[in-house]
Amino acid sequence: MKFLYKLERKYGKYAIKNLALYIAIVFTLSYFFQLLLPNVYYKLVFSPYNIFVEHEYWRIFTWIFTTPGEFDFFTLIMLFFYYSIGSQIEAVIGTFMFNLYIFGGIFFTTVGITASSAIAYYTISDSGSMYNFLYGEVAGYYLTYFMTISIFLGFAFIYSNSMLMLWFIIPIKASWLAIVDLLFLAYYFIELKNLTCRVAIIASVLNFIIFYFINKKYSFKYAHARYMSRKKVKKKQGMGKETGDKVIPLNITKHKCAICQRTEKDDEMLEFRFCSKCNGNYEYCSDHLYTHEHVK
């Protein structure tokens, strides 16, 4: 974590704010190309044949602009859902860490599918296996689907007790849905006889595992409370014991983190410091002193 703190202090200013919104916009444009300009859309797809035989190397990078599935009635709901959970993750772990999570997944997937495809292309000698490798119908389609699952796994890890409405009817915990997603990934890994998709699945799970160990101590204990609305927090702060026209606040504390709202009463081992780079008197706990976004 100290290494990441150093990275954030040095490169945090370059992080893309509201990245989840840009992801939703990219997916929307991808659906537009898929429906109205299929020939243009196909040029974006990761295709081992086109890359290694036709030398269309841009496909190594443009797969991130492909859709996570077919367009249907639930597509708009899906786009809004992933925008919403992405924004919530960013609100908890910060813009830099969320950027690191998303681009880390893209990096692992790109390196994995490119390296494995190159190895397979230069080592496969059987004509039947080579045909399946080069012309597999699902070779490069919907790789971003596995990336979206990685985003949901991150959300479910932070907000494990959040209740979601499955098919708008059945209430179910986010952690349970995450388990279902992992089972689906295992099923896809076995059933999809395709190297590219299998590597993409491994990359998405690997990205989440790294995210899990980085945020393990912090997220389970404090992240859900961090995302409470400010109005609710202020309402709690204003509660006290009434005596005549005065209100005597209860549970008075000396320190309070502006990010996670923890005080010295929550953890006696916590240290608190004011940030000199923030405009105003903003105090942060030791977990967020170097990871917060400076208030300007």
N, C-alpha and C positions, 0 to 999 in steps of 0.2 A: 504493500500500500504506500510506503514512503516513496518508492520509485514513481508510482502513479501521481502522487502529490507533487513531486518535482516536475513531472511532465505537464501537469495541469497548470502549475505556476508559470511555466515557460511557454506553453502552447495553448493554454486555455482560451486566450483571446481570439484564437482562430476557429474555435468550435462553432458549429452551425446551430444557432438557436431555432427552436421549433422544427427540428429535423423531421419529426413525425408528420408534420404538415407537408413538407416537401416530398416525403415518401408517398403520401397519399396522392399528391399531384402527379408524380411520376407514374404511379400505377394507373391513374385516370387517363393520362396521355397514352399509356401502353395499350389500354383497352380500346382507345380511339383508333390507334394504328391497327390493332388486331381486327377490328370490325370493318373499318372503312378503307384501310390501306394494308391489306394482308401481305402484299409483296414487300412493302417497306418493313413491316413488322418481322417478316421472316429473316431479313438481313441482320436483325438484332440477336437472333437466337444462337445459343451456343451449339455449334454443330461440328463434331470432330472431322467429318468428311470435308466440309467447307474450309475448316481451319488448316488441316494438314494436307489436303489434296488440292483445294482451290486457293490456298494461301490467303484466306480472308481473316487475317489475324485480329481485326477489330472485334470479332465475335467473342474473343477472350474477355473483353471488358463490357460489351454492350448487353450481355445477358441480364445485367442488373436492371435494364429498362424493359424487361419482359413481364408479362402478367403472372400473378400467382394462381390463375385458373381461368376457366371459361366465364364469359359475361352472362349473368342471369339476374333474376329478381333480387337476389341477396347481395349482389356485388356492391351496391352503394352502401348497404348496411355494413358490409365487411370493411369497406374503406374507412367509414366513420369510426368503426370499432377499433381498428388498428391505429388510427390517428389518436383516438381517445386514450388507449392504453399506453401508446408511445409517449404521449404528453405527460401521463401520470408517472411513468418511469423516469422521465427527464426531470420532473419536479422533485423527485426523491433523491436520485443519485447525482443530479447536476448535469448541465449541458455537455461538459467535456466527457464525463464518464459514459453518458448515453451515446455520444458520437463514437467513442471508443468501442462500445458494445456493437453498434450497427456496422461500422466500418471494419471492425475485427471479424465479424461474420462474413462480410463480403470478401475480405482478404483471404480467410481460410478456405472459403468456397472456391474462389478464383484460382488460388495456388493448387488446391487439391484436384479440381476437375481438369486443369490444364496439365499438371504433372502426370496424373494417372492416365489421361488420354494420350499424351505423348509416349509414355512407357508402353501402353497397350498397342499403339500404332506401330511402333518400331520392334515389338517383340511377338505380336500375334502372327502366326504363320498359317493357321487353318483358315481356309477361305470362308467357311460358314460362320466362324466366330468373327472374322474380320467384317463380314457383311452386317452382322448384327450390331457390331460396334459402330460402324460408319453410318448405317442407315436406320438405326433404331428409331422408331417413331417418337419415343419419349426421351431421346438422348439429351436435348437441351431445353425442352419445354417445361415451364413451371418450376424452374429452379428457385425462383423467388418465393414459391410456396413454402419451401422448407425454411427460408429466411423469416417469413412471417410467423411460423411456428416457434422459431427461436425467440422472437419478440414476445410472443404470448407466454412462453416458459419463463422469461424474465419477469413479466408482470405477475404471473402466478407465484413466483418465488417471493416477491416483495409483498404482494397482497393475497397471501394464501387463503385468508379467511373471507375474502370478498365473495359476495353472492352474485352470480350471473344467471340470467334467464335463458336457459337452453330452449331454442325454438320459440322464444317469447312466452313460454309456458312453465317450464320446469326449472325451479331454482336449484342451482348447484354451485358448490364452492369452486373457486378458481383452481385450487390445488388438485381437485378431483379431475377437472377438465384437462389439466396439465398431464396427469397420469394417462388419461385417454389418448392425448396427443402423442405421448411417448410410445404407447402401444401401437398407434397407427403408424408411427415412424418405423417401428420394428417390423410391422406387417409389410409396409412399402419396401423396406430394405430386403426382405425375403422374396417378395413377389415380383418386384421390378427387376427383370434380368438385364440390368443396364448399369454399367460401371459409373457413368457420369452421375446418375441419380443417387446411387449408393454413396459415392464420395460426398455429394452435396448433403446427404442426410448426416453422415459422420461429421462434416464440417459444422453444421448447424448445432448438433448436440455438443460438440467440442467447445464451440463458442459459448454455449450456455454453461457448461461445466466450469470454464474459466471464470465466467461472470459470477457463478455461484460461490466459488472459493474466494474471490476477491471481496465479495459483499456478504459473506456468510455471517460474520459476527454482527454486522450492523443491521442488515435488512430485516431478519426475522424479528428482531427485538424492537426496532424503532421506526422502520420505514412507513408502516401503515399510519402510525400516529402523525408522522410528518405531513401527510397529505390532508389532514383535517382542515376544513375551511377556517380562514382567519376570523370570521365572524363568530364561529363556535368557540374558538380559543378565547377571543375577547370576552365572550359572554361568561365563560368559566372564570376568567380573571376578575370579572366584576362582581362575582358572587361573594357575599359576605354576610355578616351578622348585623342586622339593622338595630340601631339604638337611637330612637328619636328621629331626627332628620339626618343622622350620619350613618354611614355604612362602614363598618370595620372589616377590612379585608381579612380573609382567613388564608392560612398556608402561605404566609409571606416568605419570599425567598430573596436572596441577594443576587443570584446569577441565573440567567436564562439564555439558552441558545436560540438565536433567531431562526435557525433552520429546523431543528427537531423538537424544539420547545422543552427540552429537558432542563432540569435545574440540579443544584447540588443535592437536593433531597432524593432525586431519582438514582443517583450514583455518587457516593462520597469520593470515589477515585477520579471523577471527572475534573478537568481543569478548564477554566474559562478565560478567554482573552478578548479584548476589543480589537477590531480590525482597523488599522490606520488608513487603509486604502478605500474604505467605504465612507460615503458621505452620510454622516450621522453617527449616533452612538449605537453601533450594532455589535453585540457580544456573541461569541461563538464558543461552542465546546471544542475539546481537543480533536474530536472526530471530524469537525467541519471547518476548523479554522483555516485550513489550506485548500479546501475543496469547494467552498461556496463561491457564488458569483458576486462580485463586488457591486455594491449599490452605488450607482452614479446619480 
